[in-house]
């Protein structure tokens, strides 16, 4: 198939991640991929069409969407659509495509998708990674029923309407869309989980997590070094970063010299993390790292943390959990009550612990449980890695797209 992939983010095909992994897997399966992405003016001076490892990449210069104020980001998001459409018309006029794939965020691709659908007569597949604007309403970015909410709600519904197939991250996502969009044909919906390349070498190999014998025990007092908890990813309001900081800085944890916390990434809350780390002996902040360095840093960690705002009414499913599972780390998931991350961690994969992200006592208790039992961490980490290989390999995503477009399977 000739596949047109429209995205907000730079592809970075040489790196790991749910999207570059998917593009490489599609190419390995014999498909021809053309990427259209919204390029930052900080990195790209003018719009151009290039080739990279057999993939055509149309770099469309738009307004900056990262590390800018909310108002500026909103304006740039609205300007993105006509610029993408214009670039496709100019650079890809003589090409043919069978399918167009795209992900939320943003929901403002509707005009571009509509244009491509008419021009190329292709099928469309939405990878639903973000249910917006409801997630913004949940955490108080703007009120329900406001002008901005109604505006983006229309955009959202238009995007659903244009999509021939809508891939949801989990069963919980499917149920949510069916309940809140009863007008939508349920045959459009299917489970399309986040997936990554799963290599035979994946997993932690550093000495501090080597398997123990059946009889060996290693209490914290054994001098094996501190147990390290890590949160890696976007540091924004949806991730409940301020709550995470307050939980980490609980006196019951700060007095423990054998437990350390690392927060790695960037986002709107990063300066608050930086300031908290400067005042703490057990919290460390690291700016966003290149993927290769991040993966190396993961080998030094013992527990991966997931955090989502407790007010969410939509079942989010952060892709960051996959990197923890790939690294063979147990997961401490602190989320809202509606996400099925809890079901994954505690019932399906049995790879960690779950706590509500407004329960500091529960967080402290879970930290003590994981920090105090090395055998438990190893067992959870191995189960997570095994579940990842069986359920979240990127080849599954390729199969799902092929099945939806061909009608087979």
C-alpha positions in Angstrom: 0.0 0.0 0.0 1.0 3.6 -0.5 0.5 5.2 2.9 0.2 8.9 3.7 1.0 9.6 7.4 0.1 13.1 8.7 1.7 14.0 12.1 2.3 16.9 14.4 5.7 15.6 15.5 9.1 15.2 13.8 9.4 11.6 12.6 13.0 10.9 13.9 13.0 7.5 12.1 16.4 6.6 13.6 15.0 6.7 17.1 12.6 4.5 19.1 9.0 5.3 19.9 5.5 4.2 19.0 5.4 6.3 15.7 8.9 5.8 14.3 8.7 2.1 15.2 5.4 1.9 13.3 6.8 3.6 10.2 9.8 1.3 10.1 7.5 -1.8 10.6 5.2 -0.6 7.7 8.2 -0.3 5.4 9.6 -3.7 6.4 6.1 -5.1 5.5 6.6 -3.8 2.0 4.5 -0.6 2.2 5.5 2.8 0.8 5.2 5.5 3.4 5.1 9.3 2.9 5.2 11.4 6.0 3.8 14.9 6.2 4.7 16.6 9.5 4.4 20.0 11.1 8.0 21.2 11.3 9.2 23.7 13.9 10.5 27.0 12.5 13.3 26.7 15.1 14.6 23.7 13.2 13.3 24.0 9.6 13.7 27.2 7.6 11.4 26.4 4.7 9.0 23.7 3.6 10.7 20.9 1.6 10.3 17.3 0.5 13.1 14.9 1.4 14.0 11.2 1.4 15.2 9.4 4.4 15.8 5.6 4.5 13.3 5.0 1.7 10.6 7.2 3.3 9.4 10.5 1.7 9.2 13.2 4.3 7.3 16.5 3.6 8.6 19.0 6.2 6.0 21.7 6.5 7.0 24.8 8.4 4.2 25.9 10.8 4.1 27.9 14.0 5.8 26.6 17.1 3.6 24.2 19.2 6.0 23.3 22.0 7.3 25.4 24.9 5.1 28.3 24.0 2.1 29.9 25.8 -1.4 28.4 25.6 -2.7 31.3 23.5 0.2 31.2 21.0 -0.1 27.4 20.8 -3.8 27.7 20.0 -3.2 30.2 17.2 -0.4 28.1 15.7 -2.5 25.0 15.9 -5.3 26.7 13.9 -2.8 27.9 11.3 -1.3 24.5 10.9 -4.2 23.0 8.9 -4.2 25.3 5.9 -0.4 25.2 5.7 -0.3 21.4 5.7 -3.0 21.3 3.0 -1.2 23.8 0.8 2.1 21.9 1.1 0.4 18.6 0.2 -1.2 20.3 -2.9 2.1 21.7 -3.9 4.5 18.8 -3.3 2.4 15.7 -3.5 0.1 16.5 -6.4 1.3 13.8 -8.7 1.3 11.0 -6.1 -1.3 8.3 -5.3 -2.2 7.0 -1.9 -4.3 4.1 -0.7 -4.6 5.0 3.0 -4.0 8.1 5.2 -3.1 7.5 8.9 -3.0 10.2 11.6 -3.1 10.5 15.3 -4.7 12.7 17.9 -3.5 15.1 19.1 -4.4 17.4 17.4 -8.0 17.2 16.4 -7.5 20.0 13.9 -6.4 17.7 11.0 -10.0 17.4 9.8 -9.6 19.8 6.9 -6.4 18.2 5.8 -7.9 14.7 6.0 -11.0 15.8 4.1 -8.8 17.3 1.3 -6.7 14.1 1.0 -9.7 11.9 1.0 -11.3 13.8 -1.9 -8.0 14.2 -3.8 -6.7 10.7 -3.5 -9.8 8.6 -2.9 -8.1 6.9 0.0 -9.2 5.2 3.2 -8.6 7.0 6.5 -7.4 5.5 9.8 -7.4 7.6 13.0 -5.0 6.5 15.7 -6.9 7.8 18.8 -4.2 8.6 21.3 -5.8 11.6 22.9 -9.5 12.4 23.5 -9.6 16.1 23.2 -11.2 18.5 24.3 -12.7 16.5 27.1 -9.3 15.8 28.7 -8.6 19.6 28.8 -12.0 20.1 30.4 -11.3 17.4 33.0 -8.2 19.2 34.3 -9.6 22.7 34.2 -7.9 24.2 31.1 -11.2 25.6 30.0 -14.8 25.0 31.1 -17.3 22.7 29.4 -19.7 24.5 27.2 -17.3 27.5 26.6 -16.7 28.8 23.1 -13.3 27.2 22.9 -14.8 23.8 24.1 -17.6 24.0 21.5 -15.1 24.9 18.8 -12.8 22.0 19.4 -15.7 19.6 20.0 -16.9 20.4 16.5 -13.4 19.7 15.2 -13.3 16.4 17.1 -16.6 15.2 15.8 -15.7 16.2 12.2 -12.5 14.2 12.5 -14.4 11.1 13.7 -16.9 11.5 10.9 -14.1 11.6 8.3 -12.3 8.6 9.7 -13.2 5.3 8.1 -11.5 3.5 10.9 -10.8 4.7 14.5 -8.1 2.8 16.4 -8.5 3.1 20.2 -5.7 2.4 22.6 -7.7 0.0 24.8 -11.0 -1.6 25.4 -11.7 1.3 27.8 -11.2 3.8 25.0 -13.6 1.9 22.8 -16.3 1.8 25.5 -15.8 5.5 26.1 -16.3 6.5 22.5 -19.3 4.3 22.1 -20.9 5.8 25.1 -20.1 9.5 24.3 -20.5 9.3 20.5 -23.6 7.2 20.0 -24.1 8.7 16.5 -20.8 7.1 15.4 -20.9 3.8 13.5 -19.5 1.3 16.0 -18.0 -0.7 13.2 -15.4 2.0 12.8 -14.0 1.3 16.2 -11.3 -1.2 16.9 -8.6 -1.7 19.6 -5.3 -0.4 18.3 -2.9 -0.5 21.2 0.3 1.4 21.5 3.1 -0.8 20.3 6.9 -0.7 19.9 9.7 -2.7 18.4 10.5 -5.5 20.8 14.0 -6.9 20.3 15.4 -10.0 21.8 17.9 -7.8 23.6 15.3 -5.7 25.3 15.4 -5.6 29.1 17.6 -4.4 31.9 21.0 -6.0 32.1 22.8 -3.9 34.7 24.2 -5.8 37.7 21.7 -4.4 40.3 18.8 -6.3 38.7 20.4 -9.7 37.9 18.2 -12.6 38.9 18.5 -14.0 42.4 18.5 -17.6 43.4 15.4 -19.2 44.9 16.7 -18.8 48.4 18.6 -15.5 48.1 17.2 -12.5 49.9 18.4 -8.9 49.7 17.0 -6.5 52.3 17.5 -2.8 51.8 20.1 -2.8 54.5 22.4 -5.0 52.4 24.3 -2.1 51.0 23.3 -2.8 47.4 22.7 0.9 46.7 19.5 3.0 46.6 16.4 1.8 44.9 15.7 4.2 42.1 12.2 5.2 40.9 12.0 7.1 37.6 9.3 9.1 35.8 10.2 9.8 32.2 8.2 11.8 29.6 6.2 14.9 29.2 6.0 17.1 32.4 2.6 18.7 31.9 -0.6 19.2 33.8 -2.2 16.0 32.5 0.7 14.1 34.2 -0.2 15.5 37.7 3.4 16.5 38.1 2.7 18.8 41.1 1.0 16.0 42.9 3.9 13.6 42.1 6.4 16.2 43.6 4.3 16.5 46.7 4.2 12.7 47.1 7.9 12.3 46.6 8.6 15.0 49.1 6.5 13.4 51.8 8.7 13.3 55.0 8.3 9.5 55.2 10.2 9.3 51.9 12.7 12.2 52.3 14.1 10.6 55.4 14.9 7.4 53.5 18.5 7.6 52.1 18.0 4.2 50.3 15.3 5.5 48.0 15.8 8.0 45.1 13.5 9.5 42.6 14.4 10.7 39.1 12.2 12.8 36.8 13.3 13.1 33.2 11.7 15.2 30.5 10.4 18.6 29.6 7.0 20.4 29.7 5.1 23.2 31.3 5.9 22.0 34.8 9.6 21.4 34.4 10.8 24.5 36.3 8.7 23.4 39.3 10.4 20.0 39.1 13.8 21.7 38.9 13.1 23.8 41.9 11.8 20.9 44.0 14.9 18.8 43.0 17.2 21.7 44.1 15.6 21.6 47.6 15.5 17.8 48.0 18.1 15.2 48.7 16.2 12.3 47.1 14.7 13.9 44.0 16.8 14.5 40.9 15.7 16.3 37.7 17.3 15.6 34.3 16.4 17.5 31.1 15.0 15.6 28.2 17.6 13.1 26.9 18.2 11.7 23.4 16.5 8.4 23.1 19.8 6.4 23.2 20.9 8.2 26.4 17.4 7.8 27.9 17.5 4.1 27.3 20.9 3.8 28.9 19.7 5.8 31.9 16.8 3.3 32.3 19.3 0.6 32.9 20.3 2.3 36.2 16.6 2.4 37.4 14.6 0.0 39.4 10.9 1.1 39.1 9.2 3.1 36.4 6.4 5.5 37.3 3.3 6.5 35.4 1.2 9.5 36.6 -2.1 11.0 35.4 -4.3 13.6 36.9 -7.0 12.0 39.2 -9.7 14.2 37.6 -9.7 12.5 34.2 -12.9 11.0 33.1 -11.4 9.6 29.9 -9.4 6.3 29.9 -5.9 7.6 29.0 -3.2 5.0 28.3 0.3 6.5 28.4 2.8 4.9 25.9 5.6 5.5 28.4 4.7 2.3 30.2 5.9 0.3 27.2 9.5 1.5 27.7 9.4 0.5 31.3 8.1 -3.0 30.4 10.7 -3.3 27.7 13.4 -2.4 30.2 12.1 -5.2 32.5 11.1 -2.7 35.3 8.1 -3.0 37.5 5.6 -0.2 37.2 4.1 2.1 39.8 1.0 3.6 38.1 -0.7 6.5 39.8 -3.7 7.5 37.8 -7.4 8.4 37.8 -10.0 5.7 38.5 -11.3 5.3 34.9 -8.2 4.3 33.0 -7.6 0.6 32.3 -3.9 1.0 33.0 -4.8 -0.4 36.4 -6.3 -3.5 34.8 -3.1 -4.0 32.7 -0.7 -3.5 35.6 -2.5 -5.5 38.3 -4.5 -8.1 36.5 -3.3 -8.8 32.9 0.5 -8.2 33.0 0.9 -8.4 36.8 3.8 -6.1 36.3 3.4 -3.5 39.1 1.2 -1.7 41.5 -1.5 0.9 41.0 -2.6 3.8 43.3 -5.0 6.7 42.8 -3.2 9.9 41.9 -4.7 11.8 44.8 -3.6 9.2 47.4 -0.2 10.2 48.8 -0.5 7.6 51.6 -1.1 4.9 49.0 1.9 6.2 47.0 4.2 6.0 50.0 3.0 2.5 50.9 3.6 1.3 47.3 7.1 2.8 47.2 8.0 1.0 50.4 6.5 -2.3 49.1 8.6 -2.1 45.9 11.7 -0.7 47.4 11.7 -3.4 50.1 11.4 -6.5 48.0 13.9 -6.9 45.2 12.6 -10.4 44.3 9.1 -8.8 43.8 10.6 -6.2 41.5 12.4 -8.8 39.4 9.3 -11.0 39.0 7.1 -8.0 38.1 9.7 -6.7 35.6 10.0 -10.1 33.9 6.2 -10.5 33.7 5.9 -7.1 32.1 8.6 -7.8 29.6 7.0 -11.1 28.6 3.5 -9.5 28.3 5.0 -6.7 26.1 6.5 -9.2 23.7 3.2 -11.1 23.5 0.8 -8.1 23.1 2.5 -4.9 22.2 4.9 -5.8 19.4 4.7 -3.2 16.6 4.0 -6.0 14.1 0.6 -6.2 15.6 -0.1 -2.6 14.6 0.9 -3.3 11.0 -1.4 -6.4 10.9 -4.3 -4.3 12.3 -4.0 -1.6 9.7 -3.7 -4.1 6.9 -6.8 -6.0 8.2 -8.9 -2.8 8.4 -8.0 -1.6 4.9 -8.2 -4.9 3.1 -11.1 -6.2 5.1 -9.3 -9.5 5.8 -8.6 -11.0 9.1 
